[in-house]
């Protein structure tokens, strides 16, 4: 996909998913941080059900630290990876209280210093809560951008770097949501719905698929 095709593809995505917004439910930077940590290898729908109960009494780092790890694990069990997620949430909550005065840090490096917060999570919090220009590369963004040809990378970090080169900075945060929605609704992991994709004529994956079909 060349620059002109990329611009057209992004224009189409912006129209199709103009109302795209985060699916996670949150009312503060801390709630968002916890929800994103819980979302690893888990659906947003499941996370929202879990946090609806968890955040009733434990929606600040101080309140979260009133739970033991075992108690927190029982809240978040259905999200999967619950032992490591519980440990990360409690460790991050402790650092927020001890190092950052009880507030989720806005500085990107400080965000990444928190347990369970990698590049993707830090980008989500920076973009969604602190209104910074950022592209968070989750599984949907990684899959869709590399299938389309917006990126040709083997890792999320490299994918992020390449997307930043081809997408205007003012659109980074919005493009993140466009690509997520496209991955959920059309460009599925196991069986992409190419027949109903508005981007098929620009898509590297579809073009390769058609060439293989023609050869056979």
C-alpha positions in Angstrom: 0.0 0.0 0.0 1.5 3.3 -1.1 1.0 6.7 0.6 -1.9 7.6 -1.7 -3.7 4.3 -1.1 -3.0 4.6 2.7 -4.6 8.1 2.7 -7.7 6.7 0.9 -8.0 3.7 3.2 -7.7 6.0 6.3 -10.4 8.3 4.8 -12.7 5.3 4.4 -12.1 4.1 7.9 -12.7 7.5 9.3 -16.1 7.6 7.6 -17.2 4.0 8.4 -16.1 4.3 12.1 -16.6 8.0 12.7 -18.1 7.3 16.1 -15.5 4.9 17.3 -14.6 5.2 20.9 -13.2 3.1 23.7 -15.4 0.1 24.6 -14.0 -0.1 28.2 -16.0 1.6 30.9 -14.1 4.0 33.2 -14.6 7.2 35.1 -11.0 8.1 36.0 -7.4 7.6 34.8 -7.0 4.9 37.5 -10.1 3.0 36.4 -9.0 3.1 32.8 -5.5 1.9 33.8 -6.9 -1.1 35.7 -9.4 -1.9 32.9 -6.7 -1.9 30.3 -4.5 -4.2 32.4 -7.4 -6.5 32.7 -8.1 -6.4 29.0 -5.0 -8.4 28.1 -6.2 -11.6 26.3 -9.7 -10.8 27.4 -12.7 -9.2 25.8 -13.8 -5.6 26.7 -17.3 -6.9 27.4 -15.9 -9.3 30.1 -13.7 -6.6 31.6 -16.7 -4.2 31.9 -18.7 -6.9 33.7 -15.8 -7.5 36.1 -15.0 -3.8 36.8 -18.7 -3.0 37.3 -18.4 -5.0 40.5 -14.8 -4.3 41.3 -15.1 -0.5 41.1 -18.1 -0.3 43.4 -15.7 -0.2 46.4 -12.2 -0.3 44.8 -11.9 2.4 42.2 -8.9 4.2 43.6 -5.4 2.9 44.3 -5.9 3.4 48.0 -9.2 1.4 48.0 -7.6 -1.3 45.8 -4.8 -1.8 48.3 -7.4 -2.7 50.9 -7.7 -6.0 49.0 -5.3 -8.9 49.4 -4.0 -10.5 46.2 -6.3 -13.5 46.8 -9.3 -11.2 47.2 -8.6 -9.3 44.1 -8.0 -12.6 42.2 -11.6 -13.6 43.1 -12.9 -10.4 41.6 -11.0 -10.7 38.3 -10.8 -14.5 37.9 -13.0 -14.6 34.8 -10.6 -12.2 32.9 -7.9 -14.8 32.7 -4.3 -14.5 33.8 -5.8 -13.4 37.0 -2.8 -14.1 39.3 -0.4 -12.0 37.3 -3.0 -9.3 36.7 -3.9 -9.1 40.4 -0.2 -8.8 41.3 0.4 -6.1 38.7 -2.7 -4.1 39.7 -1.7 -4.1 43.4 1.9 -3.3 42.6 1.0 -0.5 40.3 -1.5 0.9 42.9 1.2 0.8 45.5 3.6 2.8 43.3 0.9 5.3 42.4 0.4 5.9 46.1 4.0 5.9 47.1 5.7 7.5 44.1 3.1 9.6 42.4 0.9 11.1 45.2 -2.0 8.8 44.5 -2.5 10.0 40.9 -1.8 8.1 37.7 1.2 9.8 36.2 0.8 11.6 33.0 4.5 11.3 32.0 4.9 8.4 29.6 8.1 6.9 31.1 6.5 7.1 34.6 3.4 5.3 33.3 5.5 2.5 31.8 7.3 2.2 35.1 4.1 0.8 36.7 3.7 -3.0 37.0 1.7 -4.4 34.1 2.0 -1.3 32.0 3.7 -1.9 28.7 3.8 0.2 25.6 0.2 -0.5 24.6 -1.3 0.2 27.9 0.7 3.4 28.4 -0.4 4.5 24.9 -4.1 3.9 25.6 -4.0 5.8 28.9 -2.0 8.7 27.3 -4.3 8.9 24.3 -7.7 8.3 25.9 -7.3 10.0 29.3 -4.5 12.5 28.8 -5.5 13.4 25.2 -2.0 12.8 23.8 -1.4 11.7 20.2 -0.6 8.0 20.4 -1.2 4.7 18.6 -1.7 1.8 20.9 -1.1 -1.5 19.0 -3.2 -4.2 20.4 -3.9 -7.5 18.7 -6.6 -6.0 16.4 -4.4 -3.0 15.4 -1.4 -5.3 14.8 -3.4 -7.7 12.6 -5.4 -5.2 10.6 -2.6 -2.8 9.9 -0.3 -5.5 8.7 -3.0 -7.2 6.6 -3.9 -4.0 4.9 -0.3 -3.0 4.3 -0.3 0.1 6.5 2.6 -1.6 8.2 4.9 -4.6 7.4 6.2 -5.5 10.8 6.8 -8.5 13.0 6.2 -6.8 16.3 3.8 -4.4 17.9 6.6 -1.9 18.5 7.7 -1.9 14.9 4.1 -1.7 13.8 3.6 1.4 15.9 6.7 3.0 14.5 5.5 2.3 10.9 2.0 3.5 11.5 3.3 6.8 12.9 5.2 7.3 9.7 2.2 6.8 7.4 -0.7 8.2 9.6 -0.8 12.0 10.3 -0.1 12.6 13.9 -3.4 14.4 14.5 -5.1 11.1 13.5 -3.0 8.7 15.5 -5.5 8.3 18.4 -8.6 8.1 16.1 -6.9 5.7 13.8 -6.2 3.4 16.7 -10.0 3.1 17.3 -10.8 2.8 13.6 -8.5 -0.2 13.2 -9.8 -1.8 16.4 -13.4 -1.5 15.2 -12.5 -2.8 11.7 -10.8 -5.8 13.3 -13.8 -6.6 15.5 -16.5 -6.1 12.8 -14.9 -7.1 9.6 -11.2 -8.2 9.6 -11.6 -11.0 12.0 -8.6 -13.1 13.2 -9.6 -16.5 11.8 -11.9 -15.5 8.9 -11.8 -12.0 7.6 -15.0 -10.9 5.9 -13.4 -9.6 2.8 -16.6 -9.8 0.8 -18.0 -6.9 3.0 -14.8 -5.0 3.5 -14.8 -1.4 2.2 -11.0 -1.5 1.9 -10.6 -4.7 -0.2 -9.2 -2.8 -3.3 -6.4 -1.3 -1.2 -5.7 -4.3 1.0 -2.5 -6.3 0.6 -4.0 -9.4 2.1 -7.0 -9.4 -0.3 -4.8 -8.7 -3.3 -2.5 -11.6 -2.4 -5.6 -13.8 -1.8 -7.0 -13.0 -5.3 -3.7 -13.7 -7.0 -3.5 -17.1 -5.3 -7.1 -17.8 -6.4 -6.3 -16.8 -10.0 -3.2 -19.1 -10.1 -5.3 -22.0 -8.8 
